């Protein structure tokens, strides 16, 4: 189910954050900021999706336009830079 996948993803992100806190503490905060930005952006899109009518055709599954990810893209760049400096 979708909720199982979301729960598994959240657990993996928490695991990696804890691991970074132990092994590379300077990377843990940028990683946490990336997770927060991604969760915030995804949460908005998931809420909007639940409010849409049920899709009943294959063509209805097409996304059309990609969802904006400006905050998570910026946070990912910051996190990668921290990883390059510290790992």
DANOR-V435612 format. One record per residue. N is the residue number from 1. RES is the residue in one small letter. SS is DSSP state (~ for helix, > for strand, _ for the rest). OMEGA is omega in whole degrees, 0 to 359 (* if undefined). Layout:
# DANOR-V435612
n:N res:RES ss:SS omega:OMEGA
n:N res:RES ss:SS omega:OMEGA
This chain:
# DANOR-V435612
n:1 res:x ss:_ omega:180
n:2 res:x ss:~ omega:181
n:3 res:x ss:~ omega:177
n:4 res:x ss:~ omega:179
n:5 res:x ss:~ omega:179
n:6 res:x ss:~ omega:179
n:7 res:x ss:~ omega:178
n:8 res:x ss:~ omega:179
n:9 res:x ss:~ omega:179
n:10 res:x ss:~ omega:178
n:11 res:x ss:~ omega:179
n:12 res:x ss:~ omega:178
n:13 res:x ss:~ omega:178
n:14 res:x ss:~ omega:178
n:15 res:x ss:~ omega:182
n:16 res:x ss:~ omega:177
n:17 res:x ss:~ omega:179
n:18 res:x ss:~ omega:179
n:19 res:x ss:~ omega:178
n:20 res:x ss:~ omega:178
n:21 res:x ss:~ omega:180
n:22 res:x ss:~ omega:189
n:23 res:x ss:~ omega:184
n:24 res:x ss:_ omega:188
n:25 res:x ss:~ omega:179
n:26 res:x ss:~ omega:179
n:27 res:x ss:~ omega:185
n:28 res:x ss:~ omega:182
n:29 res:x ss:~ omega:175
n:30 res:x ss:~ omega:177
n:31 res:x ss:~ omega:178
n:32 res:x ss:~ omega:178
n:33 res:x ss:~ omega:176
n:34 res:x ss:~ omega:179
n:35 res:x ss:~ omega:181
n:36 res:x ss:~ omega:180
n:37 res:x ss:~ omega:180
n:38 res:x ss:~ omega:179
n:39 res:x ss:~ omega:180
n:40 res:x ss:~ omega:180
n:41 res:x ss:~ omega:181
n:42 res:x ss:~ omega:180
n:43 res:x ss:~ omega:178
n:44 res:x ss:~ omega:182
n:45 res:x ss:~ omega:179
n:46 res:x ss:~ omega:178
n:47 res:x ss:~ omega:178
n:48 res:x ss:~ omega:182
n:49 res:x ss:~ omega:181
n:50 res:x ss:~ omega:182
n:51 res:x ss:_ omega:181
n:52 res:x ss:_ omega:176
n:53 res:x ss:_ omega:179
n:54 res:x ss:_ omega:177
n:55 res:x ss:_ omega:182
n:56 res:x ss:_ omega:176
n:57 res:x ss:_ omega:177
n:58 res:x ss:_ omega:182
n:59 res:x ss:~ omega:178
n:60 res:x ss:~ omega:180
n:61 res:x ss:~ omega:180
n:62 res:x ss:_ omega:182
n:63 res:x ss:_ omega:183
n:64 res:x ss:_ omega:178
n:65 res:x ss:_ omega:178
n:66 res:x ss:_ omega:176
n:67 res:x ss:_ omega:178
n:68 res:x ss:_ omega:180
n:69 res:x ss:_ omega:185
n:70 res:x ss:~ omega:182
n:71 res:x ss:~ omega:182
n:72 res:x ss:~ omega:175
n:73 res:x ss:~ omega:179
n:74 res:x ss:~ omega:179
n:75 res:x ss:~ omega:178
n:76 res:x ss:~ omega:179
n:77 res:x ss:~ omega:178
n:78 res:x ss:~ omega:180
n:79 res:x ss:~ omega:179
n:80 res:x ss:~ omega:178
n:81 res:x ss:~ omega:177
n:82 res:x ss:~ omega:178
n:83 res:x ss:~ omega:179
n:84 res:x ss:~ omega:180
n:85 res:x ss:~ omega:192
n:86 res:x ss:~ omega:181
n:87 res:x ss:_ omega:*
